[in-house]
Amino acid sequence: METQTYVGGCHCGKVQYEVDMNLENVMECNCSHCAKKGFLLSFVPATQFRLLRGEDALSEYRFNKKHIAHLFCTTCGVESFARGTDKEGAETIMINARCLDDVVPDTLTITKVDGKNF
Ligand SMILES: [Zn+2]
């Protein structure tokens, strides 16, 4: 799969972003948070991510070690991405592949991650 520019965002349209990524590694995690939100996740360096609009529409949720800023739209409640850092401390964006335009989740290869038992 090639790197492409995707457009994604929340449901109501207040939050919108562009991201350069390939969707080769999409994961579905069974931890308490991912399971409830039904995420299909992919991680990209922050340099490949551009928030087009909606910074002021975002609210933040943190839990457990509080390393990841889970950002959801205050109007529609959809979490289309999150901000965090990788093991080396580099800024990383977690993309919710379900929130990308023109991506059909059923066509993706999904890796199941056992986050519940980490
Ligand atoms: Zn919204």
Residues whose N, C-alpha, C, O or C-beta is under 5 A from the ligand:
A	BS01	ZN	C10 H11 C12 G13 K14 V15 C73 T75 C76 G77
